[in-house]
């Protein structure tokens, strides 16, 4: 741990001038984590990551420019480098045994969901809603893979504009929350239970294949049998792992597309490669259960800091320029996940 902190401290983005911004992000992350533990329905639904972004967003609107100039270096560090570290550590939550347990059908379902969602996002966003391809794919990444984390991770490969990122995150948070509230109610309906032949395990896989965020999947599946809830989360984690090939494919496409006008080529996402190795590290026994739990807690703090930094660097004046197109695209992708994901789950 000491070596890790030394490595971080030696990076250009976190020298003395970056300390105020990092400290502010840490303070907002702590506030978000505390609020998420309160017995308030709205806070528990949003989760600490979304709360961190919303708190940062609110404070960012009123932050004087004199303070912003002193914190910008640290918030940029948190938004970029701490985010990548958080994604890498997130991979330790996935075990090899977990992947084997859910079987190949979950992987095939997730592949179809992710591929088709991305394709629809590109087609509907550009052809129907007249959005820029990068903006449409940002919303597609959050809907197809793993919500805000996928948007933040794919943005560099897309060379997305900074003002498009919070718009995409807000869209997937909204419809992910709708899914989290809708799915438990759907399972109470007799026709839905008949579609799944009464199998909570299959319905849990359906949840994992179509709900946006990991935390939202866990919350929605909380009312199912423990085995079904575990199947839902594991299916979702398989989707999270698909973030790695998604970044490589998107990065390769846009590197070729923009290569002629870019001073530097896109570098391979090293953090995505390391993320892919983390399940093997988790299964190796290098860390015991208590250590993995501690790492997960630290990882949540790191991701909260990255989300808080994103909020701090966002201005509402920029969000207003986005219009209704991203929200409408998010709604259409939500409907596809609800109906198309159901079809994939039942057929495979």
KEVEX-879812 format. One record per residue (C-alpha): residue number from 1; residue in three letters; x, y, z. Coordinates in Angstrom, 3 decimals. Layout:
N
pt n->NUM, res->ALA, X->X, Y->Y, Z->Z;
...
This chain:
348
pt n->1, res->UNK, X->0.000, Y->0.000, Z->0.000;
pt n->2, res->UNK, X->2.833, Y->2.376, Z->0.836;
pt n->3, res->UNK, X->4.436, Y->1.732, Z->-2.555;
pt n->4, res->UNK, X->1.108, Y->2.437, Z->-4.251;
pt n->5, res->UNK, X->0.706, Y->5.739, Z->-2.441;
pt n->6, res->UNK, X->4.283, Y->6.675, Z->-3.321;
pt n->7, res->UNK, X->3.621, Y->5.873, Z->-6.975;
pt n->8, res->UNK, X->0.484, Y->7.999, Z->-6.967;
pt n->9, res->UNK, X->2.217, Y->10.875, Z->-5.233;
pt n->10, res->UNK, X->5.003, Y->10.868, Z->-7.798;
pt n->11, res->UNK, X->2.591, Y->11.294, Z->-10.695;
pt n->12, res->UNK, X->2.536, Y->14.780, Z->-12.265;
pt n->13, res->UNK, X->-1.197, Y->15.229, Z->-11.670;
pt n->14, res->UNK, X->-1.028, Y->14.859, Z->-7.902;
pt n->15, res->UNK, X->1.756, Y->17.124, Z->-6.772;
pt n->16, res->UNK, X->1.208, Y->19.844, Z->-4.200;
pt n->17, res->UNK, X->-1.067, Y->21.867, Z->-6.475;
pt n->18, res->UNK, X->-3.387, Y->18.870, Z->-6.831;
pt n->19, res->UNK, X->-3.886, Y->18.264, Z->-3.109;
pt n->20, res->UNK, X->-6.786, Y->20.759, Z->-2.609;
pt n->21, res->UNK, X->-8.812, Y->19.205, Z->-5.422;
pt n->22, res->UNK, X->-8.194, Y->15.629, Z->-4.260;
pt n->23, res->UNK, X->-9.053, Y->16.600, Z->-0.684;
pt n->24, res->UNK, X->-12.303, Y->18.177, Z->-1.862;
pt n->25, res->UNK, X->-13.200, Y->15.040, Z->-3.838;
pt n->26, res->UNK, X->-12.454, Y->12.879, Z->-0.800;
pt n->27, res->UNK, X->-14.674, Y->15.065, Z->1.373;
pt n->28, res->UNK, X->-17.555, Y->14.821, Z->-1.102;
pt n->29, res->UNK, X->-17.045, Y->11.049, Z->-1.435;
pt n->30, res->UNK, X->-17.281, Y->10.689, Z->2.358;
pt n->31, res->UNK, X->-20.474, Y->12.754, Z->2.364;
pt n->32, res->UNK, X->-21.996, Y->10.600, Z->-0.383;
pt n->33, res->UNK, X->-21.113, Y->7.375, Z->1.419;
pt n->34, res->UNK, X->-22.632, Y->8.693, Z->4.648;
pt n->35, res->UNK, X->-25.827, Y->9.812, Z->2.930;
pt n->36, res->UNK, X->-26.209, Y->6.445, Z->1.174;
pt n->37, res->UNK, X->-26.304, Y->4.747, Z->4.589;
pt n->38, res->UNK, X->-29.179, Y->6.849, Z->5.864;
pt n->39, res->UNK, X->-32.641, Y->5.223, Z->5.957;
pt n->40, res->UNK, X->-33.897, Y->7.536, Z->3.224;
pt n->41, res->UNK, X->-35.412, Y->5.712, Z->0.197;
pt n->42, res->UNK, X->-34.119, Y->8.197, Z->-2.358;
pt n->43, res->UNK, X->-30.532, Y->8.014, Z->-1.109;
pt n->44, res->UNK, X->-30.459, Y->4.219, Z->-0.975;
pt n->45, res->UNK, X->-31.835, Y->3.997, Z->-4.527;
pt n->46, res->UNK, X->-29.264, Y->6.378, Z->-6.002;
pt n->47, res->UNK, X->-26.277, Y->4.779, Z->-4.281;
pt n->48, res->UNK, X->-22.987, Y->6.439, Z->-3.263;
pt n->49, res->UNK, X->-21.548, Y->6.867, Z->-6.788;
pt n->50, res->UNK, X->-24.533, Y->8.767, Z->-8.111;
pt n->51, res->UNK, X->-24.836, Y->10.777, Z->-4.899;
pt n->52, res->UNK, X->-21.167, Y->11.762, Z->-5.164;
pt n->53, res->UNK, X->-21.699, Y->13.049, Z->-8.685;
pt n->54, res->UNK, X->-24.873, Y->14.938, Z->-7.711;
pt n->55, res->UNK, X->-23.201, Y->16.565, Z->-4.705;
pt n->56, res->UNK, X->-20.235, Y->17.580, Z->-6.837;
pt n->57, res->UNK, X->-22.588, Y->18.866, Z->-9.509;
pt n->58, res->UNK, X->-24.457, Y->21.027, Z->-7.011;
pt n->59, res->UNK, X->-21.332, Y->22.455, Z->-5.411;
pt n->60, res->UNK, X->-19.658, Y->22.959, Z->-8.773;
pt n->61, res->UNK, X->-22.338, Y->25.436, Z->-9.835;
pt n->62, res->UNK, X->-21.530, Y->27.729, Z->-6.920;
pt n->63, res->UNK, X->-17.798, Y->27.189, Z->-6.653;
pt n->64, res->UNK, X->-16.033, Y->30.544, Z->-7.151;
pt n->65, res->UNK, X->-13.560, Y->30.654, Z->-10.016;
pt n->66, res->UNK, X->-10.741, Y->31.495, Z->-7.623;
pt n->67, res->UNK, X->-11.326, Y->28.222, Z->-5.735;
pt n->68, res->UNK, X->-11.935, Y->26.258, Z->-8.930;
pt n->69, res->UNK, X->-8.542, Y->27.299, Z->-10.277;
pt n->70, res->UNK, X->-6.874, Y->25.805, Z->-7.184;
pt n->71, res->UNK, X->-8.843, Y->22.551, Z->-7.238;
pt n->72, res->UNK, X->-8.916, Y->21.823, Z->-10.975;
pt n->73, res->UNK, X->-5.593, Y->19.958, Z->-11.052;
pt n->74, res->UNK, X->-6.689, Y->17.581, Z->-8.287;
pt n->75, res->UNK, X->-10.167, Y->17.006, Z->-9.691;
pt n->76, res->UNK, X->-8.663, Y->16.197, Z->-13.101;
pt n->77, res->UNK, X->-6.414, Y->13.646, Z->-11.419;
pt n->78, res->UNK, X->-9.378, Y->12.090, Z->-9.603;
pt n->79, res->UNK, X->-11.551, Y->12.027, Z->-12.713;
pt n->80, res->UNK, X->-8.916, Y->10.337, Z->-14.857;
pt n->81, res->UNK, X->-6.290, Y->8.363, Z->-12.922;
pt n->82, res->UNK, X->-8.261, Y->7.500, Z->-9.808;
pt n->83, res->UNK, X->-11.111, Y->6.339, Z->-12.030;
pt n->84, res->UNK, X->-8.820, Y->3.883, Z->-13.812;
pt n->85, res->UNK, X->-7.477, Y->2.594, Z->-10.518;
pt n->86, res->UNK, X->-11.062, Y->2.150, Z->-9.304;
pt n->87, res->UNK, X->-12.015, Y->0.145, Z->-12.380;
pt n->88, res->UNK, X->-8.988, Y->-2.124, Z->-11.948;
pt n->89, res->UNK, X->-9.796, Y->-2.816, Z->-8.288;
pt n->90, res->UNK, X->-13.422, Y->-3.471, Z->-9.217;
pt n->91, res->UNK, X->-12.243, Y->-6.562, Z->-11.096;
pt n->92, res->UNK, X->-11.325, Y->-8.215, Z->-7.796;
pt n->93, res->UNK, X->-15.023, Y->-8.560, Z->-7.032;
pt n->94, res->UNK, X->-15.353, Y->-11.116, Z->-9.838;
pt n->95, res->UNK, X->-14.171, Y->-14.676, Z->-9.183;
pt n->96, res->UNK, X->-13.410, Y->-17.421, Z->-11.695;
pt n->97, res->UNK, X->-15.735, Y->-19.814, Z->-9.841;
pt n->98, res->UNK, X->-18.493, Y->-17.229, Z->-10.091;
pt n->99, res->UNK, X->-18.113, Y->-17.053, Z->-13.857;
pt n->100, res->UNK, X->-18.191, Y->-20.840, Z->-14.212;
pt n->101, res->UNK, X->-21.228, Y->-21.114, Z->-11.961;
pt n->102, res->UNK, X->-23.568, Y->-19.082, Z->-14.149;
pt n->103, res->UNK, X->-22.706, Y->-21.039, Z->-17.299;
pt n->104, res->UNK, X->-22.156, Y->-20.019, Z->-20.926;
pt n->105, res->UNK, X->-25.784, Y->-18.995, Z->-21.498;
pt n->106, res->UNK, X->-25.303, Y->-15.852, Z->-19.399;
pt n->107, res->UNK, X->-22.244, Y->-14.906, Z->-21.432;
pt n->108, res->UNK, X->-24.094, Y->-15.393, Z->-24.739;
pt n->109, res->UNK, X->-27.063, Y->-13.382, Z->-23.472;
pt n->110, res->UNK, X->-24.810, Y->-10.582, Z->-22.275;
pt n->111, res->UNK, X->-22.920, Y->-10.517, Z->-25.577;
pt n->112, res->UNK, X->-26.160, Y->-10.161, Z->-27.516;
pt n->113, res->UNK, X->-27.494, Y->-7.476, Z->-25.175;
pt n->114, res->UNK, X->-24.285, Y->-5.427, Z->-25.292;
pt n->115, res->UNK, X->-23.777, Y->-5.746, Z->-29.062;
pt n->116, res->UNK, X->-27.371, Y->-4.974, Z->-30.011;
pt n->117, res->UNK, X->-27.665, Y->-2.094, Z->-27.549;
pt n->118, res->UNK, X->-24.554, Y->-0.453, Z->-28.973;
pt n->119, res->UNK, X->-25.759, Y->-0.964, Z->-32.543;
pt n->120, res->UNK, X->-29.165, Y->0.526, Z->-31.732;
pt n->121, res->UNK, X->-27.590, Y->3.456, Z->-29.894;
pt n->122, res->UNK, X->-25.487, Y->4.299, Z->-32.941;
pt n->123, res->UNK, X->-28.331, Y->3.902, Z->-35.427;
pt n->124, res->UNK, X->-31.105, Y->5.608, Z->-33.473;
pt n->125, res->UNK, X->-28.853, Y->8.312, Z->-32.088;
pt n->126, res->UNK, X->-27.427, Y->9.350, Z->-35.442;
pt n->127, res->UNK, X->-30.232, Y->8.559, Z->-37.893;
pt n->128, res->UNK, X->-33.345, Y->9.258, Z->-35.831;
pt n->129, res->UNK, X->-32.233, Y->11.805, Z->-33.237;
pt n->130, res->UNK, X->-29.469, Y->13.537, Z->-35.256;
pt n->131, res->UNK, X->-26.927, Y->13.182, Z->-32.438;
pt n->132, res->UNK, X->-23.181, Y->13.017, Z->-32.872;
pt n->133, res->UNK, X->-21.960, Y->9.427, Z->-32.975;
pt n->134, res->UNK, X->-19.708, Y->9.893, Z->-29.950;
pt n->135, res->UNK, X->-22.554, Y->11.279, Z->-27.844;
pt n->136, res->UNK, X->-24.892, Y->8.462, Z->-28.868;
pt n->137, res->UNK, X->-22.292, Y->5.798, Z->-28.084;
pt n->138, res->UNK, X->-21.699, Y->7.280, Z->-24.634;
pt n->139, res->UNK, X->-25.368, Y->6.740, Z->-23.786;
pt n->140, res->UNK, X->-25.111, Y->3.319, Z->-25.437;
pt n->141, res->UNK, X->-22.117, Y->2.370, Z->-23.273;
pt n->142, res->UNK, X->-23.943, Y->3.202, Z->-20.068;
pt n->143, res->UNK, X->-27.066, Y->1.318, Z->-21.138;
pt n->144, res->UNK, X->-25.265, Y->-1.690, Z->-22.597;
pt n->145, res->UNK, X->-22.503, Y->-2.380, Z->-20.072;
pt n->146, res->UNK, X->-22.435, Y->-0.908, Z->-16.579;
pt n->147, res->UNK, X->-23.877, Y->2.565, Z->-16.297;
pt n->148, res->UNK, X->-21.719, Y->5.486, Z->-15.200;
pt n->149, res->UNK, X->-18.505, Y->3.464, Z->-14.928;
pt n->150, res->UNK, X->-18.782, Y->2.363, Z->-18.563;
pt n->151, res->UNK, X->-19.407, Y->5.927, Z->-19.711;
pt n->152, res->UNK, X->-16.376, Y->7.236, Z->-17.853;
pt n->153, res->UNK, X->-14.190, Y->4.372, Z->-19.087;
pt n->154, res->UNK, X->-15.190, Y->4.581, Z->-22.765;
pt n->155, res->UNK, X->-15.117, Y->8.384, Z->-23.025;
pt n->156, res->UNK, X->-11.337, Y->8.576, Z->-23.683;
pt n->157, res->UNK, X->-11.540, Y->5.919, Z->-26.420;
pt n->158, res->UNK, X->-14.399, Y->7.854, Z->-28.041;
pt n->159, res->UNK, X->-12.580, Y->11.160, Z->-27.579;
pt n->160, res->UNK, X->-15.895, Y->12.368, Z->-26.202;
pt n->161, res->UNK, X->-16.497, Y->15.965, Z->-25.232;
pt n->162, res->UNK, X->-16.416, Y->16.653, Z->-21.492;
pt n->163, res->UNK, X->-19.895, Y->18.198, Z->-21.529;
pt n->164, res->UNK, X->-21.418, Y->15.019, Z->-23.014;
pt n->165, res->UNK, X->-20.279, Y->12.789, Z->-20.146;
pt n->166, res->UNK, X->-22.572, Y->14.036, Z->-17.327;
pt n->167, res->UNK, X->-25.503, Y->14.143, Z->-19.761;
pt n->168, res->UNK, X->-24.993, Y->10.463, Z->-20.599;
pt n->169, res->UNK, X->-24.549, Y->9.553, Z->-16.932;
pt n->170, res->UNK, X->-27.716, Y->11.368, Z->-15.912;
pt n->171, res->UNK, X->-29.636, Y->9.546, Z->-18.629;
pt n->172, res->UNK, X->-28.569, Y->6.047, Z->-17.626;
pt n->173, res->UNK, X->-28.988, Y->6.802, Z->-13.917;
pt n->174, res->UNK, X->-32.588, Y->7.857, Z->-14.539;
pt n->175, res->UNK, X->-33.589, Y->4.787, Z->-16.529;
pt n->176, res->UNK, X->-31.483, Y->2.426, Z->-14.439;
pt n->177, res->UNK, X->-33.425, Y->3.604, Z->-11.406;
pt n->178, res->UNK, X->-36.686, Y->3.050, Z->-13.296;
pt n->179, res->UNK, X->-35.577, Y->-0.508, Z->-14.080;
pt n->180, res->UNK, X->-34.597, Y->-1.143, Z->-10.484;
pt n->181, res->UNK, X->-38.097, Y->-0.185, Z->-9.333;
pt n->182, res->UNK, X->-39.960, Y->-1.852, Z->-12.197;
pt n->183, res->UNK, X->-38.458, Y->-5.347, Z->-12.268;
pt n->184, res->UNK, X->-39.436, Y->-6.463, Z->-8.731;
pt n->185, res->UNK, X->-43.014, Y->-5.418, Z->-9.509;
pt n->186, res->UNK, X->-42.951, Y->-7.329, Z->-12.805;
pt n->187, res->UNK, X->-42.099, Y->-10.543, Z->-10.953;
pt n->188, res->UNK, X->-45.311, Y->-10.249, Z->-8.954;
pt n->189, res->UNK, X->-47.355, Y->-10.560, Z->-12.174;
pt n->190, res->UNK, X->-48.568, Y->-14.056, Z->-13.041;
pt n->191, res->UNK, X->-48.021, Y->-13.671, Z->-16.826;
pt n->192, res->UNK, X->-44.364, Y->-12.746, Z->-16.232;
pt n->193, res->UNK, X->-43.844, Y->-15.704, Z->-13.921;
pt n->194, res->UNK, X->-45.414, Y->-17.930, Z->-16.573;
pt n->195, res->UNK, X->-42.950, Y->-16.663, Z->-19.182;
pt n->196, res->UNK, X->-40.093, Y->-17.829, Z->-16.961;
pt n->197, res->UNK, X->-41.904, Y->-21.038, Z->-15.909;
pt n->198, res->UNK, X->-41.766, Y->-19.785, Z->-12.337;
pt n->199, res->UNK, X->-37.954, Y->-19.819, Z->-12.311;
pt n->200, res->UNK, X->-36.543, Y->-17.045, Z->-10.146;
pt n->201, res->UNK, X->-33.054, Y->-18.039, Z->-11.323;
pt n->202, res->UNK, X->-33.936, Y->-17.216, Z->-14.929;
pt n->203, res->UNK, X->-35.622, Y->-13.974, Z->-13.920;
pt n->204, res->UNK, X->-32.513, Y->-13.088, Z->-11.917;
pt n->205, res->UNK, X->-30.368, Y->-13.613, Z->-15.023;
pt n->206, res->UNK, X->-32.788, Y->-11.395, Z->-16.941;
pt n->207, res->UNK, X->-32.260, Y->-8.667, Z->-14.328;
pt n->208, res->UNK, X->-28.493, Y->-8.983, Z->-14.541;
pt n->209, res->UNK, X->-28.510, Y->-8.855, Z->-18.336;
pt n->210, res->UNK, X->-30.625, Y->-5.715, Z->-18.635;
pt n->211, res->UNK, X->-30.433, Y->-3.410, Z->-15.580;
pt n->212, res->UNK, X->-27.840, Y->-0.643, Z->-15.886;
pt n->213, res->UNK, X->-25.764, Y->-0.524, Z->-12.661;
pt n->214, res->UNK, X->-24.393, Y->-3.342, Z->-10.474;
pt n->215, res->UNK, X->-25.847, Y->-1.735, Z->-7.352;
pt n->216, res->UNK, X->-29.226, Y->-1.414, Z->-9.045;
pt n->217, res->UNK, X->-29.163, Y->-5.115, Z->-9.959;
pt n->218, res->UNK, X->-28.341, Y->-6.080, Z->-6.380;
pt n->219, res->UNK, X->-31.153, Y->-3.889, Z->-5.051;
pt n->220, res->UNK, X->-33.725, Y->-5.143, Z->-7.575;
pt n->221, res->UNK, X->-32.850, Y->-8.800, Z->-6.940;
pt n->222, res->UNK, X->-32.967, Y->-8.419, Z->-3.161;
pt n->223, res->UNK, X->-36.514, Y->-9.769, Z->-2.994;
pt n->224, res->UNK, X->-35.690, Y->-12.965, Z->-4.884;
pt n->225, res->UNK, X->-34.343, Y->-16.187, Z->-3.410;
pt n->226, res->UNK, X->-30.632, Y->-15.880, Z->-2.473;
pt n->227, res->UNK, X->-29.551, Y->-18.136, Z->-5.356;
pt n->228, res->UNK, X->-31.536, Y->-16.075, Z->-7.857;
pt n->229, res->UNK, X->-30.158, Y->-12.833, Z->-6.476;
pt n->230, res->UNK, X->-26.620, Y->-14.176, Z->-6.796;
pt n->231, res->UNK, X->-27.309, Y->-15.244, Z->-10.396;
pt n->232, res->UNK, X->-28.521, Y->-11.719, Z->-11.166;
pt n->233, res->UNK, X->-25.380, Y->-10.078, Z->-9.798;
pt n->234, res->UNK, X->-23.035, Y->-12.577, Z->-11.472;
pt n->235, res->UNK, X->-24.733, Y->-12.116, Z->-14.837;
pt n->236, res->UNK, X->-24.298, Y->-8.383, Z->-14.383;
pt n->237, res->UNK, X->-20.611, Y->-8.811, Z->-13.544;
pt n->238, res->UNK, X->-20.121, Y->-10.699, Z->-16.803;
pt n->239, res->UNK, X->-21.481, Y->-7.610, Z->-18.564;
pt n->240, res->UNK, X->-18.995, Y->-5.535, Z->-16.589;
pt n->241, res->UNK, X->-16.148, Y->-7.699, Z->-17.892;
pt n->242, res->UNK, X->-17.295, Y->-7.019, Z->-21.450;
pt n->243, res->UNK, X->-16.173, Y->-3.439, Z->-20.842;
pt n->244, res->UNK, X->-12.654, Y->-4.547, Z->-21.816;
pt n->245, res->UNK, X->-13.397, Y->-5.651, Z->-25.418;
pt n->246, res->UNK, X->-15.811, Y->-2.724, Z->-25.787;
pt n->247, res->UNK, X->-13.014, Y->-0.241, Z->-25.032;
pt n->248, res->UNK, X->-10.617, Y->-1.985, Z->-27.434;
pt n->249, res->UNK, X->-13.139, Y->-2.124, Z->-30.280;
pt n->250, res->UNK, X->-14.265, Y->1.485, Z->-29.844;
pt n->251, res->UNK, X->-10.703, Y->2.714, Z->-29.440;
pt n->252, res->UNK, X->-9.584, Y->0.882, Z->-32.577;
pt n->253, res->UNK, X->-12.480, Y->2.201, Z->-34.659;
pt n->254, res->UNK, X->-12.044, Y->5.816, Z->-33.637;
pt n->255, res->UNK, X->-8.250, Y->5.627, Z->-33.868;
pt n->256, res->UNK, X->-8.574, Y->4.649, Z->-37.537;
pt n->257, res->UNK, X->-11.365, Y->7.127, Z->-38.138;
pt n->258, res->UNK, X->-9.561, Y->10.100, Z->-36.585;
pt n->259, res->UNK, X->-5.982, Y->8.994, Z->-37.091;
pt n->260, res->UNK, X->-5.309, Y->11.465, Z->-39.836;
pt n->261, res->UNK, X->-6.152, Y->14.480, Z->-37.689;
pt n->262, res->UNK, X->-4.794, Y->13.379, Z->-34.314;
pt n->263, res->UNK, X->-1.321, Y->14.294, Z->-33.094;
pt n->264, res->UNK, X->-1.038, Y->11.127, Z->-31.012;
pt n->265, res->UNK, X->-2.618, Y->7.694, Z->-31.499;
pt n->266, res->UNK, X->-4.843, Y->6.196, Z->-28.813;
pt n->267, res->UNK, X->-2.744, Y->4.206, Z->-26.377;
pt n->268, res->UNK, X->-3.997, Y->0.748, Z->-25.367;
pt n->269, res->UNK, X->-6.116, Y->1.018, Z->-22.188;
pt n->270, res->UNK, X->-3.692, Y->-0.614, Z->-19.762;
pt n->271, res->UNK, X->-6.224, Y->-0.434, Z->-16.947;
pt n->272, res->UNK, X->-8.658, Y->-2.529, Z->-19.008;
pt n->273, res->UNK, X->-6.014, Y->-5.230, Z->-19.465;
pt n->274, res->UNK, X->-5.258, Y->-5.268, Z->-15.753;
pt n->275, res->UNK, X->-8.984, Y->-5.343, Z->-14.997;
pt n->276, res->UNK, X->-9.258, Y->-8.489, Z->-17.120;
pt n->277, res->UNK, X->-6.596, Y->-10.190, Z->-14.964;
pt n->278, res->UNK, X->-8.198, Y->-9.295, Z->-11.642;
pt n->279, res->UNK, X->-10.622, Y->-12.274, Z->-11.470;
pt n->280, res->UNK, X->-7.614, Y->-14.577, Z->-11.679;
pt n->281, res->UNK, X->-5.935, Y->-12.644, Z->-8.890;
pt n->282, res->UNK, X->-9.113, Y->-12.900, Z->-6.834;
pt n->283, res->UNK, X->-9.249, Y->-16.672, Z->-7.384;
pt n->284, res->UNK, X->-5.540, Y->-17.181, Z->-6.656;
pt n->285, res->UNK, X->-5.933, Y->-16.818, Z->-2.906;
pt n->286, res->UNK, X->-3.499, Y->-13.908, Z->-2.776;
pt n->287, res->UNK, X->-6.094, Y->-11.973, Z->-0.762;
pt n->288, res->UNK, X->-8.322, Y->-13.461, Z->1.912;
pt n->289, res->UNK, X->-12.000, Y->-12.615, Z->2.298;
pt n->290, res->UNK, X->-11.408, Y->-9.800, Z->4.791;
pt n->291, res->UNK, X->-8.773, Y->-8.220, Z->2.573;
pt n->292, res->UNK, X->-11.032, Y->-8.402, Z->-0.485;
pt n->293, res->UNK, X->-13.808, Y->-6.754, Z->1.513;
pt n->294, res->UNK, X->-11.452, Y->-3.965, Z->2.566;
pt n->295, res->UNK, X->-10.255, Y->-3.487, Z->-1.025;
pt n->296, res->UNK, X->-13.885, Y->-3.272, Z->-2.192;
pt n->297, res->UNK, X->-14.561, Y->-0.554, Z->0.384;
pt n->298, res->UNK, X->-11.485, Y->1.403, Z->-0.672;
pt n->299, res->UNK, X->-12.486, Y->0.947, Z->-4.307;
pt n->300, res->UNK, X->-15.928, Y->2.414, Z->-3.633;
pt n->301, res->UNK, X->-14.291, Y->5.485, Z->-2.083;
pt n->302, res->UNK, X->-11.991, Y->5.879, Z->-5.087;
pt n->303, res->UNK, X->-14.882, Y->5.631, Z->-7.546;
pt n->304, res->UNK, X->-16.914, Y->8.088, Z->-5.465;
pt n->305, res->UNK, X->-14.013, Y->10.552, Z->-5.651;
pt n->306, res->UNK, X->-13.915, Y->10.194, Z->-9.434;
pt n->307, res->UNK, X->-17.666, Y->10.788, Z->-9.685;
pt n->308, res->UNK, X->-17.460, Y->13.808, Z->-7.358;
pt n->309, res->UNK, X->-14.693, Y->15.238, Z->-9.534;
pt n->310, res->UNK, X->-16.839, Y->14.816, Z->-12.616;
pt n->311, res->UNK, X->-19.664, Y->16.726, Z->-10.963;
pt n->312, res->UNK, X->-17.357, Y->19.512, Z->-9.815;
pt n->313, res->UNK, X->-16.103, Y->20.066, Z->-13.351;
pt n->314, res->UNK, X->-19.606, Y->20.195, Z->-14.873;
pt n->315, res->UNK, X->-21.730, Y->23.296, Z->-15.384;
pt n->316, res->UNK, X->-25.521, Y->23.326, Z->-15.856;
pt n->317, res->UNK, X->-25.140, Y->25.917, Z->-18.582;
pt n->318, res->UNK, X->-23.419, Y->23.236, Z->-20.647;
pt n->319, res->UNK, X->-26.032, Y->20.568, Z->-19.854;
pt n->320, res->UNK, X->-28.851, Y->22.773, Z->-21.159;
pt n->321, res->UNK, X->-27.302, Y->22.731, Z->-24.605;
pt n->322, res->UNK, X->-27.707, Y->18.937, Z->-24.887;
pt n->323, res->UNK, X->-31.465, Y->19.086, Z->-25.453;
pt n->324, res->UNK, X->-33.904, Y->16.163, Z->-25.305;
pt n->325, res->UNK, X->-32.114, Y->13.834, Z->-27.716;
pt n->326, res->UNK, X->-29.898, Y->12.011, Z->-25.137;
pt n->327, res->UNK, X->-32.859, Y->11.517, Z->-22.802;
pt n->328, res->UNK, X->-35.019, Y->10.137, Z->-25.615;
pt n->329, res->UNK, X->-32.220, Y->7.816, Z->-26.714;
pt n->330, res->UNK, X->-31.855, Y->6.545, Z->-23.143;
pt n->331, res->UNK, X->-35.600, Y->5.868, Z->-23.026;
pt n->332, res->UNK, X->-35.541, Y->3.919, Z->-26.297;
pt n->333, res->UNK, X->-32.570, Y->1.831, Z->-25.147;
pt n->334, res->UNK, X->-34.340, Y->1.173, Z->-21.837;
pt n->335, res->UNK, X->-37.350, Y->-0.191, Z->-23.727;
pt n->336, res->UNK, X->-35.068, Y->-2.362, Z->-25.857;
pt n->337, res->UNK, X->-33.352, Y->-3.796, Z->-22.779;
pt n->338, res->UNK, X->-36.728, Y->-4.506, Z->-21.212;
pt n->339, res->UNK, X->-38.205, Y->-6.270, Z->-24.262;
pt n->340, res->UNK, X->-35.178, Y->-7.415, Z->-26.246;
pt n->341, res->UNK, X->-33.342, Y->-8.632, Z->-23.152;
pt n->342, res->UNK, X->-36.413, Y->-10.652, Z->-22.232;
pt n->343, res->UNK, X->-36.372, Y->-12.308, Z->-25.635;
pt n->344, res->UNK, X->-32.658, Y->-13.112, Z->-25.441;
pt n->345, res->UNK, X->-33.008, Y->-14.559, Z->-21.944;
pt n->346, res->UNK, X->-35.957, Y->-16.798, Z->-22.892;
pt n->347, res->UNK, X->-34.416, Y->-18.019, Z->-26.166;
pt n->348, res->UNK, X->-30.945, Y->-18.912, Z->-24.850;
